[in-house]
Amino acid sequence: MFDAHLTERGGEDCRTGEAQVRELEEEIKQLRSALASNAPVDQAVGVILAVARTTVADAWDDLREMSMRTGVKVGSLAEQLVEWGHTGLLSDDIRTELERRLSVRHNERRARRQPP
């Protein structure tokens, strides 16, 4: 009886509204999850930024490049770099790649300072 009443008085609008509420709730849930998962990546970019004394864009590129070269997913690599910032502990393969990226950045800066 309640459904019949809703249909007679615009029940479709109510059901559509309920569907929109569910969709928005799902979107909020996904956005919260994305924020939580992006935090370590942002923090890792900050670690690289501080260590390499580079730009945010270059630090992000370094993180992606390190991920590709080590075969470690960006999120996992980010977590390890943040942990390294706290403990000083970092796996040998990631440490080697980080040192390589820092060397590349250093050489790029030095090349820009030298006249042609």
N, C-alpha and C positions, 0 to 999 in steps of 0.2 A: 504494500500500500504506500509506503514511504517512497519507493522508487517510482511508482506511478505518479505520485504527486510531484516529484522532482522533474520527471519528464514533461509533465503538463506545464510546469512553471519554469522551464529552462534547465532541466536536469542535465542536459548535455553540457551546458556551460559549467555546471558544478563538477561533472566528471572530468571535463577537460582541465578545469582548475586543479583538481586533485592530481591529475597526471602531471601537470606542470610543476606542482609542489614536489612530487616524487622525483621528477627530473632535476629540479633545482637542488634538492637534498643530495642526490647522487653527485651532482656537479660539485657541490660544496665538499663532499667527502673526498672526491678526486683531487680537488685543489688543495685540501689540507694534506693529503698524502704527498702530493707533488712538493709542497712547501717543506715538509719534513724530510723528503728524500733529497731535495736540492740543497739543504743546509750544509751537509758535509762537502758538497762540491764547491759551494761558495766559500766555505772555510778553507778548503784546500787551495783554491785560487789565491786566497789571502796569504797562505803559507808560502806559496811559490812567489807571490808578489813581494813579500818581505825578504825572502832569501835571495831572489834574483834581481831585486830592485828594477823591476820592469813594469810594463803597463798591465792593466787588467786583461785587455785583449790578448796580449802576448802570454800572460800567465795561463789563460784559458786554453790557448793554442798549445802551450807546453803540456798541460794536463792531458789534452786529447792525444797529442803525439806520444806522450809517455804510455798512455793506455794502449795505443795501437802497437807500439814497439815491444811492450812487455806482455801483451795479450791479457791484461787485467782490465776488467770493465771499469769504466770511469768512476762509478759509484764506489766500488771496492777500493780502487786506487785512492780516491779522495779520502775515504775513511782511514786508510793506512797513512796517508800524508798528515792528516790531522793528528792521528795518534803519535806519529813521529815528532810533531811539534810539541807534544806533551812529554814523551818519554825519551826521545832521541833514538828510538829503535826503528829500523827500517830494513826490509829484506834486501839482500845484496843486489838482486836484479833491478829492483826499483831504485835503490841508491845509485847504482851505476848509471841508469838512464837519467836520473835527476842530475847527476854530475855532468853527464854529456850535454843535457839541455842547458844547464847553467853555463857551460863552456861555450856553447853555440851563441847564447845571448851575450856573453862577455865579448866574444870575437866580433859580433855584429856591432856592439856599441863602440868598440875600439876602431873598427873600420869606418864608422860614420865620423869619428873625430879626426881621422887622418886626412889631410888634403890629398886630392887626386894626383 
